[in-house]
Amino acid sequence: MEKIINYENLRNFAYVNDKIVDGEIEGIVLDFFGLGCQAMYHEETDFGKYLAENNILLVVPYNNPWAWMNKQAVSYTDEILDVLFERYSLKENTPIVSSGGSMGGQSALVYTRYAKRTPVACITNCPVCDLVFHFTERVDLPRTLYSAFYNEDCTLEEALMSASPYHLAGEMPNIKYHLFHCDRDGAVNIDKHSRIFVEKMKKQGRDIEFTVVEGRDHCDLTPKATENYRALCRDAILKK
C-alpha cells in the first residue's frame, strides 16, 4: 500500500508537540501506549509540554490498540518519523528515545530492534518482556496476540518470539536501557518479565538499569519515579 501520512494529516495518525517547540529540535521521544488504548490527543499533554521546554519532540503514534509492535506497527512508526524528519530537515543522527508502559514498554523495546533509525535509549514502565509467557498470563491476552500476528508466515510461538524482548535480547542494539517496574504489578509480573529480561541483557553485556518501584501496581509510578522517568528521556537526548 502507498504511504499516505504527510505533515498536513499527521495529527490523524499521531500526537506531536511540535507546535509548542520554539527552538531548534534537539531530538525525539517516542511514547508508545498500552494495550487497548484508542486515545487521540487534541490538547498538549503534560509530557509534551515538559519536553517542549527542552526543544524535544514528543511523538505518540496511534498504532493499532492490539499492535504488540508487529511489522505493521514498526513501519507505521517509521513512516511518522519520516514525515517529521522531512518537515524539519532533521539530520539522520538526530537522537530518538523509545519509551512506553506495559504493551507500550514492550513496543518501545522491540522498536529499538527493528526501527529504521535506531534509538539512542529506551525507557520503559512495567514492560511486557516475555511475550510467549504473557500469552498465558491473562485470559484477555490470547485474542489480542493472535490478532496482532495472525498473518505472519510462521507458527504463533515463532511470531511471539519475534516481538518478545526477552527472546530478542541477543539481537537488541547496544544503547542505553532503563526499566521501571512496580513490585505489586498484577497485570505484568515483575519476576516473569523485567527481572529475567534485565538479567539476560546484562549477560549480553548491554547497558541496562532497573528501578523497582515499591508498593505500586501496574504502571502506577510514584511522583518521584515519574519525574526520574521523564528526566531520563530528556537527558538521553540532551546529553547525547
C-alpha positions in Angstrom: 0.0 0.0 0.0 1.2 3.5 -0.7 2.2 5.7 2.2 -0.5 8.3 2.9 0.8 10.1 6.1 2.0 13.7 5.5 2.5 16.7 7.7 -0.9 18.1 6.8 -2.8 15.0 8.0 -0.2 13.9 10.6 -2.4 14.5 13.6 -4.9 11.9 12.4 -2.1 9.4 12.9 -0.1 10.6 15.9 0.2 13.2 18.7 3.1 15.6 18.2 4.1 18.6 20.3 6.0 20.4 17.6 3.7 23.4 17.7 5.0 24.3 21.1 8.7 23.7 20.5 10.2 27.1 19.9 13.8 26.4 19.3 15.9 24.1 17.1 14.8 20.5 17.7 17.2 18.6 19.8 15.7 15.1 19.4 12.5 13.0 19.6 10.9 10.9 22.3 8.5 8.2 21.1 5.9 7.3 23.6 4.0 4.0 22.8 0.7 3.4 24.6 -0.6 0.3 26.4 -2.9 -2.4 25.3 -6.4 -1.2 24.1 -5.7 2.5 24.2 -7.6 4.4 21.5 -7.0 7.9 22.7 -6.3 10.8 20.4 -4.9 14.0 21.9 -6.4 17.3 20.9 -4.6 19.3 23.5 -1.0 19.4 24.5 -0.1 16.8 27.1 2.0 17.4 30.3 4.8 15.2 29.0 4.6 17.1 25.7 4.9 20.4 27.4 7.8 19.1 29.6 9.8 18.0 26.6 9.0 21.1 24.5 10.7 23.2 27.2 13.9 21.4 26.1 13.2 21.6 22.4 12.4 17.9 22.2 9.6 16.5 20.1 7.2 14.1 21.8 5.5 11.7 19.3 2.8 9.3 20.3 2.0 7.0 17.3 -1.7 6.0 17.1 -0.8 2.4 16.5 -3.4 -0.4 16.5 -4.6 -0.9 20.1 -3.6 -4.5 19.8 -0.5 -4.0 17.8 2.2 -5.5 20.0 4.8 -3.8 17.8 4.2 -6.2 14.9 5.7 -5.5 11.5 2.9 -3.0 10.6 3.4 -1.1 13.8 7.1 -0.7 13.1 6.5 0.5 9.6 3.8 2.9 10.7 6.1 4.4 13.4 8.9 4.7 10.8 6.5 6.5 8.4 5.5 9.1 11.1 9.2 9.8 11.8 9.9 10.1 8.1 7.3 12.9 7.9 8.9 14.8 10.8 12.4 14.3 9.6 11.5 15.8 6.2 9.3 18.6 7.6 12.1 19.8 9.9 15.1 18.8 7.8 16.4 16.8 10.7 19.8 15.1 10.4 19.6 11.3 10.3 21.6 11.1 13.5 19.0 13.2 15.4 18.7 11.3 18.7 15.5 9.3 19.3 14.3 7.8 22.6 11.9 4.9 22.7 9.5 4.8 25.7 6.2 3.4 26.9 4.4 1.4 29.5 3.0 -2.2 29.5 2.4 -3.1 25.9 3.9 0.3 25.2 7.0 -0.8 27.1 7.2 -4.0 25.0 6.7 -1.9 21.9 9.4 0.6 22.9 11.9 -2.3 23.5 11.0 -4.2 20.3 11.1 -1.0 18.2 14.7 -0.5 19.0 15.4 -3.8 17.4 13.6 -3.1 14.1 13.5 0.7 13.7 14.7 2.4 10.6 16.6 4.8 12.8 17.9 3.1 15.9 17.1 5.0 19.1 19.8 6.1 21.4 17.9 4.9 24.6 14.9 3.0 25.7 13.0 3.9 28.9 10.0 1.8 29.9 7.4 1.4 32.6 6.3 -2.1 33.7 7.1 -3.5 30.2 5.9 -6.9 28.9 9.2 -8.6 28.2 8.3 -12.3 27.7 5.6 -12.3 25.1 5.4 -16.1 25.0 4.7 -16.3 28.7 2.4 -13.3 28.5 0.1 -15.2 26.2 -0.8 -17.4 29.2 -0.7 -14.7 31.8 -4.2 -13.4 31.5 -7.4 -14.6 29.8 -7.8 -11.3 27.9 -4.4 -11.6 26.1 -4.6 -14.5 23.6 -7.1 -12.8 21.3 -5.0 -9.7 21.1 -1.8 -11.5 20.3 -3.4 -13.8 17.8 -4.9 -10.8 16.1 -1.6 -8.9 16.0 0.4 -11.8 14.4 -2.4 -13.6 12.5 -0.8 -13.0 9.1 2.7 -14.0 10.0 4.1 -16.8 7.8 5.3 -18.9 10.8 4.0 -20.6 14.0 2.3 -18.4 16.6 5.1 -19.1 19.0 7.7 -18.0 16.5 5.8 -14.8 15.8 5.5 -14.1 19.5 9.3 -14.7 19.9 10.0 -12.2 17.1 8.3 -9.5 19.2 9.4 -10.6 22.6 12.2 -8.5 24.2 13.4 -11.5 26.3 13.8 -13.7 23.3 15.4 -10.8 21.3 18.0 -10.0 24.0 20.9 -11.2 21.9 19.8 -9.0 19.0 19.0 -5.8 20.8 21.1 -2.8 19.9 23.9 -1.5 22.1 22.1 1.5 23.5 21.1 2.6 27.0 18.1 0.9 28.6 16.3 1.7 31.8 13.3 -0.3 33.1 10.9 0.8 35.8 8.6 -1.8 37.2 6.2 -1.7 40.1 6.6 -4.6 42.6 2.9 -5.1 43.1 2.1 -5.3 39.4 -0.8 -7.6 39.0 -1.0 -7.4 35.2 2.6 -7.9 34.1 4.5 -10.0 36.7 7.8 -8.3 37.6 9.6 -11.6 38.1 8.4 -13.1 34.8 9.2 -10.0 32.8 11.5 -7.2 33.8 13.7 -9.2 36.2 14.5 -12.0 33.8 14.9 -9.6 30.9 17.4 -7.4 32.8 19.4 -10.4 33.9 19.6 -11.7 30.4 20.5 -8.3 28.9 23.3 -7.9 31.5 24.7 -11.3 30.4 24.7 -10.0 26.8 26.8 -7.0 28.0 24.0 -4.4 27.5 24.0 -1.1 29.3 20.8 -1.6 31.3 19.5 -0.2 34.6 16.5 -1.4 36.6 14.4 0.6 39.1 11.9 -1.3 41.3 9.0 1.0 42.3 7.8 -0.3 45.7 4.2 -0.6 46.8 2.7 0.3 43.4 0.5 -1.6 40.9 0.7 -1.8 37.2 2.3 1.3 35.6 1.5 3.4 38.7 4.8 5.1 39.2 5.3 7.3 42.2 5.7 11.1 41.6 9.4 10.7 42.2 9.7 7.8 39.7 7.6 9.7 37.2 10.0 12.6 37.5 13.0 10.3 37.1 11.4 8.6 34.1 10.8 11.9 32.3 14.3 13.2 33.1 15.9 10.1 31.7 14.0 10.5 28.4 15.1 14.2 28.3 18.7 13.6 29.3 19.2 10.7 26.9 18.8 13.3 24.2 20.4 16.4 25.7 23.5 14.5 27.0 24.0 12.5 23.8 
